[in-house]
């Protein structure tokens, strides 16, 4: 191409000078050239000049000379930078000014011709430039690009153009729309197959063709439903048979060392087959047999080469590059192969094919799970990396083997046990033979076998339990061999570490005669001077063994265990520190008496670790949990508090210099020290920390800090009770007013919900311990509380405030209703109307059995209340906009929800019916289960009629009635569900209080039945109006209620 068609000769000559200068060996000249190029990018015509240089042919330079190849490549690099920074303002790295529309059109028209350049490197450079532009302009501004590339591939007039077009298409086809891919697939796929069949183009280009096929298959996967399903089936029925036949031919070619191009070709074949097995197994099944046979042959024959390149030779499996300079690792190929086998195991269509070869498959898998030489080197030099890879590795051959073993037992269950035991036994025997033969790496096979046993230890334990302790794998014999051969000083460190780990994994089924020896071996592995893999294996083992060991089993080793762990604690970092902290936490909980004598050696470095890693979400939690475990030991608590509080109180007393994360963590740790304290110790913590905590609540703006400080104040009242209000630390009589100021701050509408999510529980503690003093302040508090309730969206926040209202209703219903009815909010509603509307709307989101009982019983009391203000309240009834399909987010944004309005008492009938259904069908379940069992409000509730006034007695009478009903029956579920309790901010002290609260004894079905019968007898019109609005499910429950005596 001549320069004049794109840019003037002067522009090109000047650009060539700048490009040449930017390659100068002289630093000053080079820097000047780079700066000049940066400045020139803003000038019109710069992009066109770059393309002219990039596409310049022989003799096209100034004076008829050739443009050096290096300058053409550099022009391509600068062109990509221009596209990134000046092509479109939508680009994340856009600097401006933007290339003009006319110049863009000229570049788009000229650039594709370079895909046929004689130089493969130029073709690649042009392909990258085209792809960079196509990501922004194709197809809207460049509609002819993809059809032109497909035409060039189809025409086959120029082998170089075919090569360049395939490379280019592979770079950006995955970013094109489904419709465009579907349009080009019928014409493109046969041409790509022809490239795959021909040796003219080479393995690298064939791999690009397969990459395009994979992208097309991904698109077809998305289109294989609805109106496009028939077209997808028709296309695949046509193209799959020849493609699968070609896969069988390619995969049948043997693999060899140092043949990166062949590795890459095999890998792309396997990727496409994986997608066919996972997404199109039915369509592929009639034709995929030969290709799967070739893949199986590859699986059975590649292990020796894998051992040669990866297991025994560091770096032999990588460092190979194809003709494009792309590095292809043999490890990646084998991982892809295992992933395909994994998909076959998980697909019932192919399980029968694998069943007959199960033992062989497992035997090979254990061989592939051996440590590679590179892993041994990396882990030996970096223990943190060893721990991290063991916990988070999902991409290596070893990790793929783990997943395959899990899938085998998932798919074949007990049927896999015998073949697995045989494979393990065979590999252990092979390792012993290799050791006897003097092979240096003999231990890797044994380590892989033990690793496999530990990987499926849960399945082994479960199957052994179901079979009365019998399992094809001789666990007793295996443990005896481990103790004799692996847990000895002469064994390789990684093997010792793995042996320790597997003993803990098999802990539940280890024969009794081996338990003590396993525990002693794990503790011995902590000794100073033990190699890191051994110490890591010992920590892993102890972290699990301590959770299951009896105290008498730990008695003889506890002191030695703590000595070893405390030696490791100050000397480790990152991932190993996480493991040590986790192990120490388990040890402290398992052996608290022994831990007491090591408190100083544990707490000081743990506190330092927390300060150093406070921003690390893993290590900071580990350190806090360890300190919390120490605080739970009465003998440790005084010295632990004396060690922690000065540092922590110093942080919260002057928070500005510190990160909010550090301040929040300090508050949490002070609360950890406070929670188990007796009143005397709690009083000391109060004097040191409470003034600063109050200031945090009043002045800090970080939501997590506010939430944690609120938790501290709640815990202080739980521990100290009413006496805490008069403890020294604040001027006499100022603590309660300060607490009320804190509550007012937390109830401010502008504060985020999570920051204030504990305010409800704090208010309840104040009501329990300072009720008489708070009585005069109740109207002001209720005004603020109701306004905050109306604004709240977070479920936990709404629940906490509703529970405050429910408790106040139980205490004095008449006073509460009168007070709320007399408060007028800013939107014109009374506080009673606003609170009832919010309550009815969000009752379904209440979690924990106690809170459900509390709020449900309160609603029952409201239903039979005689307060006249309740009859004037209308609340949301049934959703009116549920027709017309699923309500997507886009539809929700475009159309507001539409609801009917029903009287409050009618809505309460519906809510109580739902509560009865939930309690009688599934017990107190999660929100999701509620909706599955009885339908959400959106789906099932219908508008009710006008209710009548009730004259059924006082709140106190209702309370007595509900109290009598409480002992009738239990729900058959724990009142303290851990997940719901955590989401509802219920701490252990509150859980213990709830266990003895009369509310916890309420039986919802009995209570609802009694209240409904009272309503039906005294006000049949109200019950009739409510029943007319019920769904069929609710109506059936109502009939059941009145059918039971």
N, C-alpha and C positions, 0 to 999 in steps of 0.2 A: 504494500500500500504506500502511496506517495504521501508526503507530509502535507501537501497543499490542500488535500481534500478535507483535512481536519483542522489544521492550524497553519499559520504563516511560517515560512522558513525562518524568520527572525525569532519567532516564539520558540520554535523547536531548537534552534541553535543555542538560544539563551538557556533553555531547559537542560540541554545536554551539558552545558558548562556547569550548571548548578549540580547536576547529578554527579558529574565527574569530580567536582570539588568536594562533595559530601563523602566520596570514597577515598579522599586523599589520605596518605599516611601521616601528613602533617596535621597535628591536632588543631592548630589555629585555623588552617584552611578548611579543614573538615567542619569545624564548628560554624564558620562563616557560611559555608555551603548549606548546612542544615538549617540555619536561621533564615537564609534567603529562600529556601524551598518552602519553609513555613509561611513566610510573608507572601510568596508568590501564589500560594493556594487560594488567597482571597481574590485574585485577579481573574477576570473573565478569560476564558480560553485555556486556562491552566490544565483542566481535565482533558480537553481535547488534545492538547500537546502531549500529555502523558500517554494517551492512547496511541497517538501517532508514533511515539518512540517505541512503545511496547510492540506495535504491529509492524515496525519497519522491517522490510525484507533486505536481501543482499543488495548492496550498493545504494541503499535509500537514504544514507546519511548525507550531511553537507559535503559537497565536493565529490559525490558519488562513492564515498567510502562506506563500509559496513559499520553499523552501530554495534559496539561491543555487546556481547551477550549479557555481561554483568550489568550494564546500564539498562538494558531492556527489563531484566528482572527487578532492578531497583525501581524502575518506572511503575511496574505492577504493584510493588509494595506501597509506593507513594500514592498510587491510584486508590488502593484499598483504604488508606488513611483518609484520603479526600472524601471517599464515600461515607466513611464513618463520621467525619466531622463537618462536612459541608453539603451533603446530598439532601438531607431532609431534616426539618426541625423536630421531627418525631424521634430521631435517633437519640439514645441516651447520652452520647458523647458529642452531640452537635455543638459547634462553635460559631458557625456562620462566617461570612455570608453564604447563602445557599447558591449552589450552581444554577445558572439560568436554565429555563425550560428548553430553549433552542439547543444549547450546548448538551443538555442531557439527552435530547433526542438524537443528536449526532453521535454521541458516545454509544448509546444503545444500538444504533444502526450499525456502527462499524465494529464494535468489540467482538461479536460472535465469530467473525471471520478468523480471528486468532486461534480459535479452537482447533483449526487444521494446520497450525504451524508445524514445521519440520521438527522443531525441538520439543521433546516431551515436557521439559521444564517450563518452557514458555506456554505450552498448552495448559499445563496445570495452573500457571500464574494467571492466565486469561480466564480459566474456569473459575478460579477463586474470585476474580474481579466481577465476572458476570453474576456469580452466585450472590455476592455482596449487594449488588444493585437489585437483583431479582427479589431479595427478601423484602424490599420496600416497594418495588414497582410492578412486580408480576402478580396477577395478570392485568391489573387495571391500566397502568401506564405502558405496559409491555406485553400486550396480549399475544403477540406473535412469537414470543421467545420459546415457550415449551413446544408448540407445534413445529417451530423451525428446528429445534433440537431433535425431536422425534423424526422429522423428515430427513434430517442429515443421517440419523442412525439407520433409517429404513432404506435410504437410497444406496448407501454403501459405495458411493462414488470415490471416496477418499478415506483410506484407512485411518489417517491421522485425524480427520474430521470426526469419524465415528468414535475414535478413542477420546478426543476432547469433549465431544457432546455427552458421552456417557459419564465421564468424570464430572462434568459440569452439572448434569442433571442429578447425579448422586449427592451433590453438595447442598441442594436446596429443595429437592422434591418433597421432603418431609414437611416443609412449611407451606405447601400449597393446599388449596381447598379440596374437599372430598369430591365435589362435582368435577373439577378439572382432572383429578387423578382418575376418576371413573371414566372420563371421556377418552383419555389417552391410553388406558390400560389395554384394550383389545388390540390396538395396532402396535404398541410398544413391547408387550410381553413376548410375542413370537420373535421379535428382533433381538431382544436380550437373550432369549434361549439360543438363538443362532450364534451369538457371540460366545456363549458358554460352551457350545459344541465345537467351536473352531479353535485351533491352536494358533491362529494368526495373531490374535490379540493379546495373548499372554495371561497369566494367572491374576496379575494385579487388576487389569481391566475387567476380567471376568468377575472378580470379587466386587467391583463397583456395580456391575450388572446385577449381582445377587443382592447387593445393598438396596438397589432400586426396587427389586422384587419384594424385599422385606417391607419396604415402606408401603408399597401398593397393597400387600397383604394386610398390613395394619389398618389401612383405610377401608379395605373390604370388610374387615372385622367390625368396624364401626357401622358400616352400611348394611350388615347382614341381618336386617330386621325391617319390618314394615313394608313400605311400598318398594323399596330397593332390593328386598331379599331375593326375588325371582331373578333379577338381573345379575346379582352376585353369584347365585348358584349356576346360572347359565354360563357365565364367564369362567368360573372355576372348573366346571365340568369339562370345558373345552381345553383349558390350559394346564390343568394339574397332571394329567397322565404323562405328557412328554417331559414336563419339568421334573416330576418324581423319578422318571426313568433316568434323567440326566443326573439327578442327585445320587442315585444308586451307582452310576458309573464313576462319578467323581469321588464319592466316599470310599469306593472300592480300591482306589489307588493307594498303595502303601505309603506310610509316612516315613520320613527320614530326617536325620539331624541336619541342622543348618539349611533348611528349605522353608524359609519364612513365607514365601509366596504360596506354596502349597498349604502351609498351616492356615493362612488367611482364607484361602478358598474353601478348605474344609470347614472352617469356623462359620463362614457365612452360610454354607449349606445347612449346617446344624441349626443356625438361628432361624432360617426359614422353616425347617422341619419342625422346630419347636412350636412355632406359631401355628403351623398346620395341625399338629397334634392337639394343641391347646384350644384352638378356636374353630377348626374345620375338620375335626376327626371323622365325622360321618362322611363328608364328601371325599376325604383323602383315603379312607380305609380301603376301598377296593384296589387302589393303585400303590399304596405306600409300602407294601410288604417288602419288595426288593431293596428299597432305600433303607428301611429299618434293619433289614438283614445286614446291609453294608455297615450301618452305624454300629450294630452289635459286634460285628467282626472288628471294627475299629476299637470298640471298647475292650474286647478281649485280647487284642494284639498290641495295644499301645502302652501297656504298663511297663514293659522292659525299657522302652525308649523314654518314658517319663522318669523312670528310676535313673537312667543314664544321664538325662539332661537336667533333672531337677533335684532328685533325692540325693544323688551321690556327687553331683558336680555343681558347685555354686556358680550361678551366672550362665550355666549352659542352656537353660531354658529360655533365656531372653537375650536381648542385644542383637537379634536378627532383624534386619530391615528389608522391606520389599523394594521394588524399583522406584517407588515414590518416596522412599526414605522413611516410611512409617514403620515403627518398631512393632513387631508381632511376637508375643510370648507364647511359648508352648503351653505354659500353665493355663493361659486363657482358653486355649483350644480344648484342653482336657476339662476345664470347668464347664465350658459350653456343652461338652459331651455328657457330663454328669447331669447337667440341667435337663437335657433331653431325656435321659433315662429317668430322672425324677418325674418329669411330666408323664411319661409312659406308665410309671408305677401308680401315679395318682389318677389315671384315666381307666375306668372299668373296662373300656373297650379293648385295652391291650394287656390287662392283668393276666388273663389266661395264657397269653403268649409267654409271659415272664415267669409264671408259676413253676414250670418244669425246670427252669434254669436258676431258681432262686438262690441255691447254695453257691453256685458259680458266680452269680452276680454279687452276692455279699462278700465272697472271698476276694474278688477283684476290687470291690469298693474299699475294703480294709487296706489293700495294697496302695491304692491311690491316696489314702488318708495319712500316709507317712509324712513326717516333717521333711521339708526340703532343706537342702544345704544352706540356701539363702535365709530361710526362717531361723535355722539354728544359729547362724552367725548374727542375725539382727537381734534375736531374742537374748542371746548370750551377752551381747554388748549393751542391751537396753532393756532392763527388766520391766520398766513401765510399758514399753511397747508389747512385751510378752503378755502382760496382764490385759492390756487394751485389746489386743488381737484375739485373745482367748474369749473375751466377753462380747466383742462387737464385730467379729469377722464374719462377713456374709458373701465374700467375693472369691475366696481362694478355693482351690481344689479340696483342701481339707474341710472347709466349711460346707462345700457342696456335698461332700461325703456324709457329714453330720445330717444335713437335711434329707439326704436319700435314705439313711437308716431310719430316721423318724417316719418318713413316708412309707417305708416298707412295713413297719409295724402298724401304722395307721391303716394301711390297705389290707394287709394279710393277717394282722393280729396274731393269735396263737400259732397260726400256721407258719409264721416266720421264725418262731423260736428255735425250732430244731435246726434249720439251715443256718441260722445265725450262730448258734452254739458250735456247729461243725466248722463254720468259717473261722471263728475265733480260735478254736482248738488247732486248726490247721496252721494258721498264721503264727501262733505261739510256738508250735513245733518247728516251723520253718525258721523262726528267729533263733531258737535253740540250736538248730543245725548250723545256721550261719555263724553263730558265736563259736561253736565248736570248730568250724572251719577257719576261724581267725579273721572273719570279715569285720572291718572297722565299724560299719554302720548297722551291725546286727540288731542293735537295740531299737532302731527306728520302727521296725516291723512289730516288735513287742509293744512299744509305746502306742502304736496305732491301734493294735488290738485292744489294749486297755482303754484307750480313748474311745473306741467304739462301744465297749461295754458300759463305760460311764455315760455316754451319750444317750443310750436307751435304758438307763438304769431304772427310770420310773416305770417303763413298760415291763421290764424284767420283774420288778417288785410287784407290780399289779398282777401279772400273769402267774407269778409264783404264789401269791396270796389266793388267787382264784382256784389254783390247783392244789391247795393244801400244802404249800411250801415246796412243791416239786417244780423243777424247771430243767430243761435240757442242759443248760449250762451249769456245771458243777461249781457253784459259788464257793463252797467250802474248800474244794481243791484249788480253785483259783486264788483264794485268800492265802492258803498255805504256801503256794508258790510265790506270791507277792512278798510275803514276810521273809521267805528264805532266800529269794533271788534278787528282789528289787529294793527292799528296804534295808539295804546293807551299805556300808561306807564305800565299797568298791564299785557300786553300780553307777552308770552315767547319770549326771544330775537331772536331766530332763525326764529320764525314766523314773527316777526316784520321786520327782514331783508329781508325775502322772499317777504313779502307784498310790501315793498318798491321797490324791484327789479321788481316785476310783474307790478307795476303801470307804471314804465318806459318802460317796454317791450310793454305794451298796449297803450303807449302814443298817437299814431296817431288816435286811435278810442275812447279814453276816452272822455266822455261827457264834454262839456265846463264847466259845473257847478262844476266839480270835479278837474279841472286842478290846480287851485290855491291851493286847499287843499293838493293835492298830492305834489306839490312843497314845500309847507311849512312843510309838514311831513318829506320829505327827508332832508331838511335843519335842522330841529329839531333833526334828528337822528345823526347829527354830534356832538352834544353837548358833552362837557366834562362829563365823567361819564357814558355815554351810553355804554352798553356792546359791545364788539367787533363785534358780528354778526350784531348788529343794525348799527354801524358805517360803516361796510363793505357794508351792504345793501343800506345805504344812499349814499355811494360813487358810487356804481353800478348804482343806480337810477339817480343820478345827472349827471354822465358821459353821459347818454343817453338823459335825459331831457334837458340838456343845449344845445345839438346839435339841438334840435327842438323848443326850447322855443323862444318866441319873447322877445325883450329886455324889453318891458314894464312888461312882466310877471316876469322877474327877478329883476326888480327895487326894489321891496319891500323886497326881501330876499337876495340880492347880498352881502351886507355887512356881514350879519350873516353867509352866506355860506362861504365866504372867511375866516372869523374868525374861523369857525370850521375846514376847510381844513388846514389852516395854523397852527392850534394847532396840528393836526395830523401829519403834514409833518415831523417835526424833530424827532418824537417819534416812527416812524414805520420803519420796515425793510423788505427787500426781497419782497415777493409777495404782502403784504399790501402796501408797499411803491410804487410798480408798479401801484396799483389801485389808490392811492392818487395822484400820478403824472399825471396819465391819466385823472382823474377827474378834477384836477386843470387846465390842458391844455384846456379841454372843457369849463371850467368856464371862464378862461381868454379870450378865443375867443368869448364866448357868452356875457360877460359883461366887455368889455375892460375899460370903464370909471371907474367902481368900482375897477377893478384890479389895476389901476394905484396907488391907495392909499395903496395897499398892496404889492407893488413891492419889498420892502426890505424884508418883511416877507416871500415872496415867493422865491426870487432869491438867498438869502444867503443860506438857507438850501438846495435848489436845486443844487446849485454849489457844496456844500459839498457832497451831495449825488452823484453827478457825479464824483467827485474825489474819493470817497470811492468805487464806483461801476463801475469805468471806463471800467473794463474788462468784465462786465456783458453786454451781447449784448442786453438785454431787458431794464434794468434800465438805462443804459447810453443813449440809444435812447430816453427813456421817459424823462429824464432830459433835453436832448438837445432840444426836441420838446417843452417842457414847456418854456425854456429860449427863444426859437425862437418865441413862441407866445407872450411873454412879449416884445421882441425886435420889434415886429410889431406894438406896441402901441407907438405912438410918445411921449406921456407923460412919458413913462417908460424908453425910450431908453437912455437918458443921465445918469441917475443914475445907470441903469443896466450896461452900459459900464464902468462906473467908478468903479463898484464893481467887474466886471469880469476881466478886462484887466490886472491889476497888477499880479494876480495869473497866468493867462493864458500866458501872455508874459514871465513871469519868467520861465515857463515850456519850451517854444519853444526856449528861448534864450540860455538855457544850457541843451540840450536834452540828453547828454550821461547818466546822472544818472537815467533817466526816461524810462519806458517802451515805446516802439514804439506805442502801443495802446493808452497810455496816451497822447503822443505828437500828434498823429493823431487827437485824440478827442479835444485837445486844439486848434489845427489849425481850426478844423471845427467850434468850438464855436466862435472863433474870427471872422470867416467868417460870422457866424450867426449875430454877432453884427454889422458887417460892411455892410451887404447887404441892410438893410433899412435906412442906415444913410444918412443924408444930407451931402453935401460936407464938411462943417466945421468939423463935427464930424468925417467923414471919414479921413480927413487930420490928425486928432489927432491919430486915430488908425494906419494910415500909419506910422507916426513918431515912434510910439511905437513898431509896429510889423513887418513892411516890411523888415528892415535889417535882422532880424532873419529868416523871411520866405525865403528870397533869399538864405541865407546860408543853409537852409534845402534842397532847391531844388538842390543846387550845391554839397552838401556833404552827405546828408542822404542816406541810402541804403534801406530803407523800402518803398515798393511800395505804400502802402496806405498813408504814410506821404507825399510822393512826389505828389501823386494825389491830396490830400487835399490842399497842399501848392500851387499847380498850380491853383486850384479852387479859392483860396484867391487872387492870382495875377490877375486872370481874373475878379473877382468881383471888385477889386480895380479899374481897368480900366473902368469897366462898370459904377461904381459910379462916379468916378472923371473925366473920359474922358481924353482929351489931357492935361488938367491942372494938372492931377495927376503926369505927367512926371516931373513937376518942383516943386512939393510940397517939403517942408523941410523934412528932415529925413535922406537923403543921401546927400553926397557932390554934389554940383551943376553940372548938366550934367551927372551924373553917373547912374541915374536910368535906362534910356533906354539901355545903354550898359550892365548893370547888368541883365535886362530882357532878352536881346538877349543871354547872356551867359547861362541863365536858360533854354531858348529854345534849345540851342545847347546841353545842358546836357540831356534834355528830349528826344531829337532826336537821342541820341546815340543808335546804333543797339543792344548793349548788355543789354539795360534796358528792363524789362518786359513790355508787351503791356499795361497792366492795369495801371501801374505806369505813363505811358506817354499818357493815353487815352484822357486827356484834353488839350494836347499841341496844337492841331489844333484850338480849340476855343480860346486859348490864343493868337496864331498867328493872328487869325482874328481880335481880339480886338486891337492888335498892328497895324495891317494894317489900321484899322478904325481911330485910334487916333495918329499914328505916321508914316503914309504912306510916306510922303516926306523924312523923316529922314532915313527910311528903304530902299529906292530905291537903293542906292549904294550897299547895303548888300544883295540884292535879289539873285544874282547868287550863293553866298555861302550858303544862306539859302535854296535855291531850291535844291542844290546838296545834302545837308544833309537830307532835307525833303524827296526827292525821294528815297534815299537809305533806309531811315526808312520805307517808304511806301512799298517798295519791300519786306522788312523783316517782316512786320507786319502781324499777323494772326488774332488778335482779331477784330471782326466786328466793334466795336465802335471806335477803333483806326484807322482802315482803313477809316471808314466813315469820321472821323474828318479831316484827311489829304486830302481826295478827295474833301471835301468841301472847303478847302483852295485853291486847284487848280481851282475848279469851280469858286470861287469868283475872283481869279486873272484873269481867262479867261474873266469874265464879265468886269473887269476893263480895261484890255489891252491885248486882245488876241494875237496880233502879237508879242508884246514884250515877253510874256510868252512863246509862241511856239518857238521863236528864241532862247530864253535863254535855254530852256530845250533841244532843238536840239543841242545846242553847248556844252552841258555837257556830258562827257563820264564817265560812272560808272566803278567800278572795274571789272565787269564781261564783259566789252566790249560793252555793249549796251549804246545807248544814254539815257539820263534821260527821254526824250520824249517817246521813245519806251517803256521803263520800266514802266513809269507812265500809258500810254495808255493800256498796257497789263493788269496791275493790275486793272485799272478802269473797263475795260470791263468784267473782271473775277468776280469782286465783286460788280458791280452796283446793282445787284439783292438784295443785303443785306442792301441797304440804307433804313433807317427808318426815320419817321416823314414826314409829308406832305411837309413841307418847304424844307427839304434836298432833297427829291425826285424831287421836282420842280426845285431846284437849279441845281442839277446834270443832270437832264434830259434836261433842257434848254441848259446847257453847251454842252452836247453831240450833241444836235441839231445844235448848233453853229459850232461845230467841223465838222459836216457832210457837211456843206456848206462852210467851210473855204477853202481858196485858197492856204493855206500853203503847199508847195510841200513835206515837210518831213512826212506829214501824210500818203501819198500814199505809202510809202516804208514800213509801219509798218504792220506786220502780228500778229494776236492775236488768242487765242484759239477759235475754232469753236464748233464742235459737238463732244460729247463723242463717242469714237469708241469701247469702251469695255463694252457696256451696255447689250450685249447678254449673255444668259446663266444664267438667274435668278437674284435673289436679290444679290446686292453687300454687303456681310457681312464684318465685321471688319477683320475677318481672311483672306478673299479673298483680301481685300484692302491691307493688309500687304504683302501678297504674290505677288500681281501683281499691278504694278504702273498704274495709270490712263493713258489712251491713248486718245489724242485729235487730231482732224484735225486742220489745220491752215486756217484762212480766212483773207482777207484784213480788215483793221480797219474800213473803211467806210461801208463795208457789215455788219460787226458786229454791228455797230451803228444803221443801218437800223433795224436789228433784235431787238436790245434793245429798240429802240423807238417804235417799233410795240408792244412789250410786255408792255411798259409803257401805250400805248393807250388802250390796252386790259384791263389792271388793272384799269385804271381810268374810263373806260366806263362801266365795268361790276360790279365792287365792290368798286370803289373809291380807295383811298389810304389805303391799307390794310396792314396787317402784312406780314412778309416774308412767313409764312406758307400759308396764303391765296393766295399770289401771285403765289406760286408754284401750288396750287390747281387749280387756274383759268387759268393760261397760260402755265404751265409746267416750270420746272427748265431748266437751261442751259444743265444740264446733260442729260435730257430726250428728249428735243425737238429740240434744235438748230442743224442745219446741216452746213457743210462747204460751204463757199461762193466762188464765183469766184474772178477774179482780178478786182479791181475797177479802175476807171479813175480819173484824176485830176479834181477838181472842180474849176469853175471860177465864183462863185455866189456872190461875194461882200465881204466886210470887216466885221470884228467882230462887229464894231460899228453899221453897218447897220442891222446885224442880231439882235443885242440887241434892236434896235429901233423896229424891226418887232415883236420880242417876247414881248416887252413892250406894243405895241399896242394890241396884241392878249390877253394880260393878263386880261383886263377888260371884256372880252366877256362873260365869264360864271364862275360860281363857281363850285367846285367839289362836293358840297353838304355834305362836311364833315368838322369837325373842323380842322383848320390848326395846332392846338396845341393838339395833342393826348398825354394824360398824360403818358401812358405806354411807347410809343415809345420815348417820350421826355426824360423820365428818363433813358432809355437804351442808348439814344444818348447824354446824359449829357447836356441836355438843361435845364437851370435854369429859374426861373420866369422872371428875367430881360431880358434874351435873348428871351424868348417867347414873351414878350411884344414888343421887338424891331422887331421881325419877323412879328408880326401882321401888322405893318405898312410898311413893306418892299415891294417894287414892285414885288419882286420874289413871294411873297405870293399870289399875284393876278393872277399869270400865270395859265391859263387853259390848262392842258396837252393835252387833245384831240384836242383842237383848234390849239395849237402850233404845234403838230406833223403833223396834217393835212396840215397846211400851209407850213411847211418845206418840207414835202414829195412832195407836188405839185410843189414847187420851184425846187426840185431835178429832178422830172419827166420832167419838162419843159426844164431845162437847160442841164441835163445829163441823158437822158432816159436809156442809157446803164448801168449806175450805179444803177438806180432803178430796171431795169430788172434783173441785176446780184443779187441784194439783194433779190428780190421777189422769185427768183428761189431757194433760200436756206431756205425759210420759211416753217414752219410746216403747216398743214391744218388749225389749229386754227389761226396762225399768218396770213396766206394768206387770210382767210375770213375777218379778221380785216382790212387788206390792201385793199381789195375790197370794204369794207364798207367806208373806208376813201375816196377813189376816186369816190365812188358812191354818196357822199354828196357834196352839193355845199356850 
